[in-house]
Amino acid sequence: MCLGIPGKIVETFDFSGTKMAKVDFGGVLQDVCIETVPDAEIGDFVIVHAGFALNKLSVEDAMETFAILEEMKRLADLDDQENHD
């Protein structure tokens, strides 16, 4: 199973002829290849897997994904808490 994580492009740059971006994942910046999403620009959200942007997504879809990931974390924390009580 693959897990693509949404992030926000905060900078674009060229690295040895490859279109790259700095992508913000909740405060963690990562260099990502955006060759596969040639129309991606600063401010866009992209789904990233293994250092490659797979596609752009809307702000609404990004926010919905963040909410789901946060809910998953909350439920996992509850489960951990129940297992330690």
C-alpha positions in Angstrom: 0.0 0.0 0.0 1.2 3.5 -0.9 0.5 6.6 1.2 0.6 9.9 -0.6 0.8 12.9 1.8 -0.5 16.3 0.9 1.9 19.3 1.2 2.0 22.9 0.1 4.6 24.2 -2.4 6.4 27.1 -0.8 9.3 27.5 -3.3 10.2 26.1 -6.7 13.7 25.7 -8.1 15.7 23.9 -10.7 18.2 21.1 -9.7 20.4 19.9 -12.5 17.6 20.5 -15.0 14.9 18.9 -12.9 11.9 21.0 -11.7 11.9 20.8 -7.9 10.0 22.4 -5.0 10.3 22.9 -1.3 7.0 21.4 0.1 5.7 22.2 3.5 4.3 19.2 5.4 2.9 20.8 8.6 6.1 22.7 9.2 8.5 20.2 7.9 10.1 21.2 4.6 11.1 18.6 2.0 12.6 18.8 -1.4 10.2 17.2 -3.9 10.4 16.5 -7.6 7.5 18.2 -9.4 8.4 17.2 -13.0 5.3 15.0 -13.1 3.1 18.0 -12.2 4.5 20.6 -14.6 1.7 23.2 -13.9 2.4 23.1 -10.1 3.2 26.6 -8.6 3.9 28.2 -5.3 0.8 27.9 -3.1 -0.5 24.8 -4.7 -1.1 21.6 -2.7 0.4 18.4 -4.1 0.2 14.7 -3.1 3.7 13.4 -2.6 5.0 9.9 -2.4 8.7 8.9 -2.1 9.8 12.4 -3.0 7.7 12.8 -6.1 4.6 15.0 -6.5 1.9 12.7 -8.0 -0.8 15.3 -8.6 -2.2 18.6 -7.5 -5.2 18.9 -5.3 -7.6 21.6 -4.4 -7.4 23.5 -1.1 -10.6 21.9 -0.1 -9.4 18.4 -0.7 -6.1 19.1 1.1 -8.0 20.5 4.1 -10.3 17.4 4.1 -7.3 15.1 4.0 -5.6 17.0 6.9 -8.8 16.6 8.9 -8.9 12.9 8.2 -5.3 12.4 9.1 -5.8 14.4 12.4 -8.9 12.2 13.2 -6.8 9.1 12.6 -4.1 10.3 14.9 -6.7 11.2 17.6 -8.3 7.7 17.3 -4.9 6.0 17.5 -4.0 8.1 20.6 -7.3 7.0 22.2 -6.6 3.4 21.3 -3.1 3.6 22.9 -4.6 5.2 26.0 -7.2 2.5 26.4 -4.6 -0.2 25.9 -2.4 1.3 28.7 -5.2 1.8 31.2 
